[in-house]
Amino acid sequence: MNHPPLKYHHVIGIMSGTSLDGLDLAYCVFGEEGKKVYKDLKDINDKEERDRENQSCISGNSCWEYEVRKAITVPYPEELSQKLAQAMSLSGYELALLHNELGRYIGTQVNEFMADFAEEVELIASHGHTVFHRPDLGMTLQIGSGADIAAICGKPTVCDFRTLDVALGGQGAPLVPIGDELLFGQYDICLNLGGISNLSYRANGQRKAYDISPCNIVLNQLARQMGKAYDADGNIARSGQINTSLLEQLNQLNYYKQLGTKSLGREWIDSEFFPILNNCHLSVPDQMRTVCEHIAFQIAEACNSSGGKTLLITGGGAHNAFLIDLIREKFHGQVIIPDDKTIDFKEAIIFAFLAFLRANGLPNCLASVTGARRDSCGGGIYGVDS
């Protein structure tokens, strides 16, 4: 399929994770290799057509070229971090104020980040911070005003990536799998260990993906009970003991019995997961050890059932050596831990890519992943001249 020349190759991707580690910013440049695979992207559910048009994608080679020229993580100021942590309980008025405050903060950080190359940047992609995610109610909310970002930075800004897919009956998540398919397709399985663990893989010519289990949201909250921001290398968990009763309760949660497309939000973790921990009356190290065993078990179950043999792990949890050791023990294949830039910024890179696709009018959300009625080109754009 012919399409106009692609624009907006120079993109800053911004990710704010549910674990509130801070803002990940990645300045990415996407190459012209993408021209060949647009038809493949549009017909990504058609295996026979994809085999004919682009054998390199089917064989697991990356379809698009990209380069990360700069990437940093900016920790949230304590006051803003506390506001974001409490966002679910704010009034509508207070939440609207926080939405704009976060947008202005992001815009200011992006201006500082791109000071040396601002003329090169053509587009900004901001995932925003997830406050509510209830696709079963037709609702998902990521705050961080894209209009404020565009106004402060003077660059077109793509945000609100999830709501169109939810409106089309999908989960609105995960969105990263299309990037896994086209940027990291040489791996059978891509696993992200963020606030929530999720995976994507190819099966029967389609990209499949879903959220597996809570991850750093829980581990970081337990670490804070011991005065730590996180469990460095998993050393707290390593010092604890598995409690079989707690492990069984966690593994019996109904979410793990659901089949097909599914996603997790903070609401589920607060209402279903944390009450079990709060009632177990165990030491923090024993809770951490048991939760790590639970996470690794659920991840291995999901990855082994996919049939894949190479597993790329990214996200903050990839730095948790103890958790990675548990996954290695349970996964029936090769575990690959990439360079630190890929570990820490893969999601920011992929959201930059999603914005690149959106700005060029190309599909960036897969119905095979989210369960929506069709593939879509999601995201609102602020600041594009008419």
C-alpha positions as CSV (number, residue, x, y, z in Angstrom):
1,M,0.0,0.0,0.0
2,N,1.4,3.4,-1.0
3,H,1.3,6.2,1.5
4,P,2.7,9.8,1.7
5,P,6.3,10.2,2.8
6,L,6.7,9.7,6.5
7,K,7.2,12.7,8.8
8,Y,8.1,13.3,12.5
9,H,11.1,11.0,12.7
10,H,12.7,12.9,15.7
11,V,10.5,12.1,18.7
12,I,10.9,12.4,22.5
13,G,9.0,9.6,24.3
14,I,7.9,10.1,27.9
15,M,6.8,7.4,30.3
16,S,5.4,7.7,33.8
17,G,5.0,4.3,35.3
18,T,2.6,3.1,37.9
19,S,5.4,2.5,40.4
20,L,6.1,6.3,40.5
21,D,9.9,5.9,39.9
22,G,9.9,9.2,37.9
23,L,9.7,10.4,34.3
24,D,11.6,8.4,31.7
25,L,12.5,10.6,28.7
26,A,14.1,9.2,25.5
27,Y,15.0,11.1,22.4
28,C,14.6,8.7,19.5
29,V,15.1,8.8,15.7
30,F,13.1,6.4,13.5
31,G,14.5,5.3,10.1
32,E,12.9,5.0,6.7
33,E,12.9,1.2,6.9
34,G,9.3,1.5,8.0
35,K,8.1,2.3,4.5
36,K,8.4,-1.3,3.4
37,V,6.3,-2.6,6.3
38,Y,3.2,-0.3,6.3
39,K,1.1,-2.9,4.6
40,D,2.4,-5.5,7.0
41,L,1.4,-3.2,9.9
42,K,-2.1,-2.6,8.5
43,D,-2.7,-6.3,7.9
44,I,-0.8,-7.5,10.9
45,N,-3.5,-10.2,11.6
46,D,-3.2,-11.7,8.1
47,K,-0.3,-14.2,8.4
48,E,-0.4,-15.4,4.8
49,E,-0.2,-11.8,3.5
50,R,2.5,-11.0,6.0
51,D,4.6,-14.0,4.9
52,R,4.4,-12.8,1.3
53,E,5.0,-9.1,1.9
54,N,7.7,-9.1,4.6
55,Q,9.4,-12.3,5.4
56,S,12.0,-10.5,7.5
57,C,9.3,-9.6,10.1
58,I,8.0,-13.2,10.3
59,S,11.5,-14.5,10.8
60,G,11.9,-12.2,13.8
61,N,14.1,-9.4,12.5
62,S,13.3,-5.8,13.5
63,C,11.2,-4.1,10.8
64,W,12.0,-0.5,11.7
65,E,15.3,1.2,12.4
66,Y,15.6,3.4,15.5
67,E,18.3,5.2,17.5
68,V,18.2,6.5,21.0
69,R,20.3,9.6,21.1
70,K,19.7,10.6,24.7
71,A,17.7,9.1,27.6
72,I,17.3,10.1,31.3
73,T,15.1,9.4,34.3
74,V,13.9,12.4,36.2
75,P,12.7,11.6,39.8
76,Y,9.4,13.2,40.8
77,P,9.6,15.9,43.5
78,E,8.3,14.4,46.7
79,E,5.2,16.7,46.8
80,L,4.2,15.8,43.2
81,S,4.9,12.1,43.9
82,Q,2.6,12.2,46.9
83,K,-0.1,13.9,44.9
84,L,0.1,11.2,42.1
85,A,0.1,8.4,44.7
86,Q,-3.2,9.9,46.1
87,A,-4.7,10.8,42.8
88,M,-7.4,8.1,42.9
89,S,-9.0,9.7,46.0
90,L,-9.0,13.3,44.7
91,S,-12.2,15.2,43.9
92,G,-12.9,15.9,40.2
93,Y,-11.8,19.5,40.6
94,E,-8.6,18.5,42.4
95,L,-7.8,15.8,39.8
96,A,-8.3,18.4,36.9
97,L,-5.9,20.7,38.7
98,L,-3.3,17.9,39.0
99,H,-3.8,16.9,35.3
100,N,-2.6,20.4,34.3
101,E,0.1,20.6,37.0
102,L,1.6,17.4,35.8
103,G,1.4,18.5,32.2
104,R,3.3,21.7,33.0
105,Y,5.9,19.8,35.0
106,I,6.4,17.4,32.1
107,G,6.7,20.3,29.6
108,T,9.3,22.0,31.8
109,Q,11.3,18.8,32.1
110,V,11.2,18.2,28.4
111,N,12.4,21.7,27.7
112,E,15.4,21.2,29.9
113,F,16.0,17.7,28.4
114,M,16.0,18.9,24.8
115,A,17.8,22.2,25.3
116,D,20.8,21.2,23.1
117,F,18.8,19.7,20.3
118,A,15.4,21.4,20.4
119,E,15.5,22.4,16.7
120,E,15.8,18.7,15.7
121,V,12.8,17.5,17.8
122,E,9.6,17.2,15.7
123,L,7.2,15.5,18.0
124,I,6.6,14.7,21.7
125,A,4.9,11.5,23.0
126,S,3.6,11.5,26.5
127,H,1.9,8.4,28.0
128,G,0.8,10.3,31.1
129,H,0.2,8.9,34.5
130,T,-2.5,6.3,34.9
131,V,-5.0,7.1,37.6
132,F,-8.0,4.9,36.7
133,H,-8.1,1.9,34.4
134,R,-11.5,0.2,34.2
135,P,-12.0,-1.0,30.6
136,D,-14.8,-3.2,31.8
137,L,-16.6,0.1,32.5
138,G,-15.4,1.7,29.3
139,M,-13.0,4.0,31.1
140,T,-9.3,4.6,31.4
141,L,-7.6,7.9,32.5
142,Q,-4.0,9.0,32.1
143,I,-3.3,12.5,33.4
144,G,-0.7,15.0,32.4
145,S,-2.1,17.6,30.0
146,G,-0.8,17.2,26.5
147,A,-2.0,20.7,25.7
148,D,0.2,22.2,28.4
149,I,3.2,20.1,27.2
150,A,2.7,21.4,23.6
151,A,2.2,25.0,24.8
152,I,5.4,24.9,26.9
153,C,7.6,23.0,24.5
154,G,6.3,24.5,21.2
155,K,6.2,21.0,19.7
156,P,3.2,18.8,18.6
157,T,2.4,16.4,21.4
158,V,0.6,13.1,21.3
159,C,-1.1,11.9,24.4
160,D,-4.2,9.9,25.6
161,F,-3.1,6.8,23.7
162,R,-5.5,4.3,25.3
163,T,-9.1,5.8,25.2
164,L,-9.9,5.1,21.5
165,D,-9.1,1.4,22.0
166,V,-11.3,1.2,25.1
167,A,-14.1,3.0,23.2
168,L,-13.7,0.2,20.5
169,G,-14.3,-2.4,23.2
170,G,-10.7,-3.2,23.9
171,Q,-8.7,-3.3,27.1
172,G,-6.7,-0.2,26.1
173,A,-3.6,-2.2,27.2
174,P,-1.0,-3.3,26.7
175,L,0.0,-0.9,23.9
176,V,3.7,-1.7,23.8
177,P,3.3,-5.0,21.8
178,I,3.2,-3.3,18.4
179,G,6.6,-1.9,19.3
180,D,7.7,-5.4,20.4
181,E,6.6,-6.7,17.0
182,L,8.2,-4.0,14.9
183,L,11.2,-2.9,16.9
184,F,12.1,-6.0,19.0
185,G,10.7,-8.8,16.8
186,Q,13.8,-10.9,17.0
187,Y,12.8,-12.2,20.5
188,D,10.0,-14.8,20.9
189,I,8.7,-13.1,24.1
190,C,9.1,-9.5,25.4
191,L,8.5,-9.2,29.1
192,N,8.2,-5.9,31.0
193,L,8.8,-5.8,34.7
194,G,7.3,-2.4,35.6
195,G,4.7,-1.6,38.2
196,I,2.7,-4.4,36.6
197,S,4.4,-7.3,34.7
198,N,3.2,-7.9,31.2
199,L,4.3,-9.8,28.1
200,S,3.8,-10.0,24.4
201,Y,4.5,-12.8,22.0
202,R,3.6,-14.0,18.5
203,A,1.2,-16.9,18.1
204,N,-0.5,-18.2,14.9
205,G,0.6,-15.1,13.0
206,Q,-0.8,-12.6,15.6
207,R,0.7,-10.6,18.3
208,K,-0.7,-11.5,21.7
209,A,-0.2,-9.7,25.0
210,Y,-1.7,-9.2,28.4
211,D,-0.8,-8.1,31.9
212,I,0.5,-11.0,34.0
213,S,0.6,-9.8,37.6
214,P,1.5,-7.0,40.0
215,C,5.2,-6.4,40.2
216,N,7.1,-3.3,41.3
217,I,3.9,-1.6,42.7
218,V,3.8,-4.2,45.4
219,L,7.6,-4.8,45.8
220,N,8.3,-1.0,46.2
221,Q,5.5,-0.5,48.7
222,L,6.8,-3.3,50.8
223,A,10.4,-1.9,50.5
224,R,9.1,1.5,51.7
225,Q,7.9,-0.2,54.9
226,M,11.6,-0.8,55.6
227,G,12.7,2.7,54.7
228,K,13.8,1.9,51.2
229,A,12.6,3.2,47.8
230,Y,13.0,-0.3,46.3
231,D,14.6,-3.6,47.1
232,A,18.1,-3.2,45.6
233,D,19.0,-6.5,43.8
234,G,16.2,-8.2,45.7
235,N,18.3,-8.5,48.8
236,I,15.4,-8.0,51.2
237,A,13.4,-10.7,49.4
238,R,16.4,-13.0,49.3
239,S,16.7,-12.8,53.1
240,G,13.1,-13.9,53.7
241,Q,11.3,-17.3,53.7
242,I,8.4,-18.5,51.4
243,N,5.1,-18.7,53.2
244,T,3.2,-21.5,51.4
245,S,-0.2,-20.3,52.7
246,L,0.3,-16.8,51.4
247,L,1.7,-18.1,48.1
248,E,-1.3,-20.3,47.6
249,Q,-3.8,-17.4,48.4
250,L,-2.0,-15.1,45.8
251,N,-1.9,-17.8,43.1
252,Q,-5.7,-18.5,43.7
253,L,-6.7,-15.0,42.7
254,N,-9.4,-15.1,40.1
255,Y,-7.5,-12.9,37.7
256,Y,-5.0,-15.7,36.9
257,K,-7.9,-17.9,35.8
258,Q,-9.1,-15.5,33.2
259,L,-8.2,-16.4,29.6
260,G,-7.7,-14.1,26.6
261,T,-7.1,-10.4,26.6
262,K,-6.9,-8.9,30.1
263,S,-5.3,-6.0,31.9
264,L,-4.6,-4.9,35.5
265,G,-5.1,-1.5,37.1
266,R,-4.2,-0.1,40.5
267,E,-7.8,-0.5,41.6
268,W,-7.6,-4.3,41.4
269,I,-4.2,-4.4,43.2
270,D,-5.6,-2.2,46.0
271,S,-8.9,-4.2,46.4
272,E,-7.7,-7.8,45.8
273,F,-3.9,-8.1,46.3
274,F,-2.9,-5.8,49.1
275,P,-5.7,-6.9,51.5
276,I,-4.2,-10.4,51.4
277,L,-0.8,-9.1,52.3
278,N,-2.2,-6.8,55.0
279,N,-3.9,-9.8,56.7
280,C,-1.0,-12.2,56.6
281,H,0.9,-10.9,59.6
282,L,4.3,-11.8,58.2
283,S,7.6,-9.9,58.3
284,V,8.3,-7.7,55.3
285,P,11.2,-9.9,54.2
286,D,8.9,-13.0,54.2
287,Q,6.2,-11.1,52.3
288,M,8.8,-9.9,49.8
289,R,10.2,-13.4,49.3
290,T,6.7,-14.9,48.9
291,V,5.6,-12.2,46.5
292,C,8.7,-12.6,44.4
293,E,8.0,-16.3,44.2
294,H,4.4,-15.6,43.2
295,I,5.5,-13.1,40.5
296,A,8.1,-15.5,39.0
297,F,5.7,-18.4,39.1
298,Q,3.0,-16.4,37.2
299,I,5.5,-15.1,34.7
300,A,6.9,-18.5,34.0
301,E,3.5,-20.0,33.6
302,A,2.6,-17.3,31.1
303,C,5.9,-17.4,29.2
304,N,6.1,-21.2,29.1
305,S,2.6,-21.6,27.8
306,S,3.4,-19.2,24.9
307,G,5.9,-21.7,23.5
308,G,8.6,-19.1,23.1
309,K,12.2,-19.9,23.8
310,T,13.9,-16.5,23.9
311,L,12.7,-14.1,26.6
312,L,13.8,-10.4,26.5
313,I,13.3,-8.8,30.0
314,T,13.1,-5.0,30.4
315,G,11.7,-2.5,32.9
316,G,12.9,-1.6,36.4
317,G,12.4,-5.2,37.7
318,A,15.1,-6.4,35.3
319,H,17.6,-4.8,37.8
320,N,16.2,-7.1,40.6
321,A,18.8,-9.9,40.4
322,F,16.9,-12.1,42.8
323,L,13.6,-11.9,40.8
324,I,15.5,-12.5,37.6
325,D,17.2,-15.6,39.1
326,L,13.7,-17.0,40.1
327,I,12.4,-16.4,36.5
328,R,15.5,-18.1,35.0
329,E,14.9,-21.1,37.2
330,K,11.3,-21.5,36.1
331,F,11.3,-20.4,32.4
332,H,12.0,-23.2,29.9
333,G,14.2,-21.2,27.6
334,Q,16.8,-18.4,27.3
335,V,16.5,-15.3,29.4
336,I,18.1,-12.2,27.8
337,I,18.8,-9.1,29.9
338,P,19.8,-6.3,27.5
339,D,21.8,-3.1,28.0
340,D,20.7,-0.6,30.7
341,K,19.3,1.9,28.2
342,T,17.0,-0.8,26.7
343,I,16.0,-2.1,30.2
344,D,15.1,1.4,31.5
345,F,13.7,3.1,28.5
346,K,12.1,0.5,26.3
347,E,8.6,1.8,27.1
348,A,9.5,5.4,26.5
349,I,11.1,4.3,23.1
350,I,8.0,2.5,22.1
351,F,5.6,5.3,23.1
352,A,7.8,7.6,20.9
353,F,7.3,5.0,18.1
354,L,3.5,4.9,18.8
355,A,3.4,8.7,18.4
356,F,5.4,8.5,15.2
357,L,2.8,6.1,13.8
358,R,-0.1,8.2,15.1
359,A,1.3,11.4,13.6
360,N,1.7,9.6,10.2
361,G,-1.8,8.2,10.4
362,L,-0.6,4.6,10.7
363,P,-2.2,2.0,13.0
364,N,-0.6,1.9,16.4
365,C,-2.9,-0.4,18.5
366,L,-3.6,-4.1,17.8
367,A,-7.0,-5.6,18.2
368,S,-5.3,-9.0,18.5
369,V,-3.7,-7.8,21.7
370,T,-6.5,-5.6,23.3
371,G,-9.6,-7.4,22.1
372,A,-11.0,-4.3,20.4
373,R,-13.3,-4.5,17.4
374,R,-10.5,-3.4,15.1
375,D,-6.9,-2.1,14.9
376,S,-6.8,1.6,15.5
377,C,-4.6,4.7,15.3
378,G,-4.9,6.1,18.8
379,G,-3.8,9.2,20.6
380,G,-4.8,12.9,20.7
381,I,-2.5,15.4,19.1
382,Y,-2.1,19.0,20.4
383,G,-0.2,21.7,18.6
384,V,-0.3,20.7,15.0
385,D,-0.7,23.6,12.7
386,S,-3.6,23.4,10.3
